[in-house]
Amino acid sequence: MQNLRVRPSVLVEDRVVTNQHDAAGGAAVVFVGDCAVTRLYKDGIGAAYTTAKAAATTAVFQGVSAADFKRHYWPACRYLNHDNTIGKLIFAFTRQVQRLAFSKRGILRMVAREQSQKGGTSRMSGVLWDTFTGSATYRDIFLRTLMPGFLGGLTWQMAAALFSRTGRNENGD
């Protein structure tokens, strides 16, 4: 679908706005939720809540001028857009992982090992859950993947998957 301009300040892409374009309002109109910016591949209610709360807080406590909304409402839209950028990077990495059999096996090994240990840390399981359910921001998910325990476990399991005959040991060993 070609980009369709609904109004000069909003860009609609693939029927969902995932990129803000000066949608903070003006002319006594404020866009909230999916009309302003939404969370990439996540629930619309989260973006609706975040933007509606920012709009209401701005109107009640700061004022209703375009300058007030630009200063106090716009940062909420920018925050969601920045998080979407991180999400796009995460999903680009996910697509690369899906292309390599050993990397898929390594992730499976890591998750299987986490799930088999009672009370252990579930780093990969948590990252996958939050990525695909929308339970956390993409920023939070990305930062968790940079933790030494996560990187070490993933590197170990991918190496084990690469050098094992089948790479399918259910305990991840």
C-alpha positions in Angstrom: 0.0 0.0 0.0 1.4 3.4 -0.9 1.9 5.9 1.9 -1.4 7.9 2.3 -1.4 11.3 3.9 -4.5 11.8 5.9 -3.4 15.2 6.8 0.0 17.0 6.5 1.1 15.9 9.9 0.1 12.2 10.0 1.5 9.5 7.8 -0.5 6.3 7.6 1.5 3.2 6.6 0.0 -0.2 6.1 -3.2 1.0 7.8 -1.4 1.4 11.2 0.6 4.5 12.3 3.9 3.2 13.7 5.8 6.4 13.0 4.9 9.8 14.4 4.9 12.7 12.0 4.1 15.9 14.1 0.8 14.4 15.2 0.8 16.3 18.5 -2.2 18.2 17.4 -3.1 21.8 16.6 -6.2 23.5 15.5 -8.0 22.2 18.7 -7.4 18.5 17.7 -5.2 16.1 19.5 -4.5 12.6 18.1 -4.3 9.8 20.6 -3.7 6.1 20.4 -3.4 4.6 16.9 -4.1 8.0 15.3 -0.9 9.5 16.9 1.5 6.6 17.2 1.1 2.9 18.2 3.3 0.3 19.6 4.9 -1.9 16.9 3.3 -5.3 16.8 1.8 -4.7 20.2 -1.6 -3.9 21.8 -3.2 -0.7 20.7 -4.6 -0.1 24.2 -1.1 0.6 25.6 -0.5 3.4 23.1 -4.0 4.7 23.6 -3.5 4.9 27.3 -0.1 6.5 27.1 -1.1 9.1 24.6 -4.5 9.8 26.2 -2.9 10.3 29.6 -0.3 12.6 28.2 -3.0 14.6 26.3 -5.2 14.9 29.4 -2.4 15.8 31.7 -1.2 18.5 29.2 -4.7 20.0 28.8 -5.5 20.0 32.5 -2.1 21.0 34.0 -0.3 22.9 31.3 -2.8 24.4 28.9 -4.3 23.7 25.5 -2.2 25.7 23.2 -0.2 24.1 20.4 3.0 25.1 22.2 1.7 23.4 25.4 1.1 20.2 23.5 4.3 20.3 21.7 6.2 20.7 24.9 4.3 18.2 27.2 2.4 15.8 24.9 4.8 15.3 22.1 7.5 13.6 24.2 5.1 10.7 24.8 4.7 10.2 21.1 8.4 10.5 20.6 9.0 7.9 23.3 6.7 5.4 21.6 8.3 6.1 18.3 11.8 5.6 19.7 10.7 2.3 21.3 9.3 1.2 17.9 12.7 1.9 16.3 14.3 -0.5 18.8 11.5 -3.0 18.1 12.3 -2.8 14.4 15.9 -3.7 15.2 14.8 -6.6 17.4 12.6 -8.0 14.7 15.3 -7.6 12.0 17.6 -9.6 14.2 14.8 -12.2 14.7 14.5 -12.6 10.9 18.2 -13.3 10.7 18.1 -15.9 13.4 15.2 -17.7 11.6 17.4 -18.1 8.5 20.1 -20.1 10.3 19.2 -23.6 11.6 21.9 -23.6 14.3 20.8 -20.3 15.7 17.2 -21.6 16.0 18.5 -24.8 17.7 20.6 -22.7 20.0 17.6 -20.6 21.1 15.5 -23.8 21.5 18.3 -25.3 23.6 18.5 -22.2 25.8 14.7 -22.2 26.4 14.5 -25.9 27.0 17.3 -25.7 29.6 15.6 -22.7 31.3 12.2 -24.5 31.4 13.7 -27.7 32.8 15.3 -26.0 35.8 13.0 -25.3 38.6 13.6 -21.8 40.1 16.3 -21.0 37.6 16.6 -17.8 35.6 14.5 -17.7 32.4 16.4 -15.0 30.5 15.6 -16.2 27.0 12.0 -17.3 27.9 11.3 -13.8 29.3 12.8 -12.0 26.3 10.7 -14.1 23.9 7.5 -13.8 26.0 7.8 -10.0 26.3 8.8 -9.6 22.6 5.7 -11.5 21.3 3.1 -10.5 23.9 3.9 -6.8 24.3 4.4 -7.2 28.1 7.5 -4.9 28.1 9.0 -2.1 26.1 11.4 -3.0 23.3 14.0 -0.9 25.1 13.7 -3.1 28.2 13.8 -6.2 26.1 16.9 -5.0 24.2 18.7 -4.1 27.4 18.1 -7.5 28.9 19.7 -9.1 25.8 22.9 -7.2 26.6 23.3 -8.7 30.0 26.4 -10.9 30.4 24.3 -13.9 31.6 22.0 -13.7 28.6 24.8 -13.2 26.1 27.0 -16.0 27.7 24.1 -18.5 27.7 23.1 -17.7 24.2 26.6 -17.9 22.9 27.2 -21.3 24.7 23.9 -22.8 23.4 24.4 -21.6 19.9 28.0 -23.0 19.9 26.7 -26.3 21.3 24.0 -26.4 18.6 26.5 -25.6 15.9 28.9 -28.3 16.9 26.5 -31.0 18.0 25.3 -33.7 15.5 21.6 -33.1 15.9 21.5 -30.0 18.2 18.3 -31.4 19.7 19.2 -32.5 23.2 16.1 -31.5 25.1 18.1 -30.5 28.2 20.2 -28.0 26.2 23.4 -30.0 27.1 
